Amino acid sequence: MASERKFVIENIRRALLKEYIRHETERAGFGGLDIQRTPMGTRIILTAERPGMIIGRKGGTIKELTDNIESRFKFDNPRIEVQEDPDPALNPHIMAQKLASALERGWHFRRAGHSTVRRIMDAGARGCQVVISGKLTGERHRTEKFREGHVKYCGETQKIWMHNGFAVAKKKPGIIGIKVQIMDKNAHLPDEVRIITVEEKLKMDGKSIPIPGAPEAPVAPAGSAKPAEGVPTPEGATPAAPAKPTKEVEIADADVGEVLGMDEKDIKAKKPVMPSTKRPPRGRNKQAGKIPDKPEGAEAVKPQEPKKVPAPLPKVEPKVEPKPEVKPVPQPKVEPKIEPKPEVKPPVAPAQPEKSPVAPTPEAKPAEKKKSEDLDDLLNKLEKDLK
């Protein structure tokens, strides 16, 4: 269990490292990550659309990223190598991130999906599929797929030629998940068969292609081979005897079928051939089983020479002349007549009678007179008392 636990922990560290680097290099166009363990340390190969943003001025950004990886994820002596993606339109990670940023900027999901598929296919891919899932137009979650070309879902073809990428778009209703699958432009499907021509086969075998009409090279007879001059023969070895020419055997045309099982001496003596013991056929074909007499002056049967097969001529593809394009005649546009609408005057409100101004009510004055009278009475009383 200890070894299995070790592998699980290592894979978890790699997954966390990949997620961290994806987040840090999002603006530079993260295109993939490959982690290799070497005797010198850990080698991290990072693919990006704009590697200059990852390296930074005088290598400051990449040095800071290396220090964070070593301190946070405990990798031994990490070394980051940044590579530029030659064709970012065929990288599923880059295209998924671009689609996510387009959705965050407010693009409609159907327009963004179709434009992404069109851009991938224009780059030369054999096929692609874009899957967008989340709250696209309402409160209910749903999934939309955009597909074009060849797409494989399982088997060895899917493992070798299909490349997958994933990204996330954060919007107000919720998170939208984006998955991009791209088939490599150099993919070879199992149902594709290529027939090799004669010229290609000769080139593969290292032979020259025969030219039609050219004279063939003379072939030397078998017995005319001579040993090369200046090459000493081994002591005690006898030189090879020249091959004897074969004798032609005179056999009549009628005796070919019956003499196949006879010896050469009987053929030379020209002994009469015994009729076959097979029963002759009945009916009209009675004479078919009879052996005709040997005609006088029959010529000897000579071996037939092999027929010469002419070499195939190179195929000449006919030139297809482009057809002239017929431009449609522009028709004049007829603008519809717009009739002026009658003006509708607003209704006039009836005049209201003017209200007469209301006279201000006289303010009640404080009873100052009563207070003065009381003071006078008191003063008079005091004067009387003093007297």
Buried (B, 14 or more C-beta within 10 A) or exposed (E): EEEEEEEEEEEEBBEEBBEBBBEBBEEBBBBBBEBEEEEEBBBBBBBBBBBEBBBEEEEEBBEEBBEBBBEEBEBEEBBBEBEEBEEBBBBBBBBBBBBBBBBEEEBEBEEBBBBBBEBBBEBEBBBBBBBBBBBBEEEEEEEBEBEBBBBBEEEEBBEEBBBEBBBBBEBEEEEBBBBBBBBBEEBEEEEEEEEEEEEEEEEEEEEEEBEEEEEEEEEEEEEEEEEEEEEEEEEEEEEEEEEEEEEEEEBBEBBEEEBEEEEEEEBEEEEEBEEEEEEEEEEEEEEEEEEEEEEEEEEEBEEEEEEEEEEEEEEEEEEEEEEEEEEEEEEEEEEEEEEEEEEEEEEEEEEEEEEEEEEEEEEEEEEEEEEEEEEEEEEEEEEEEEE
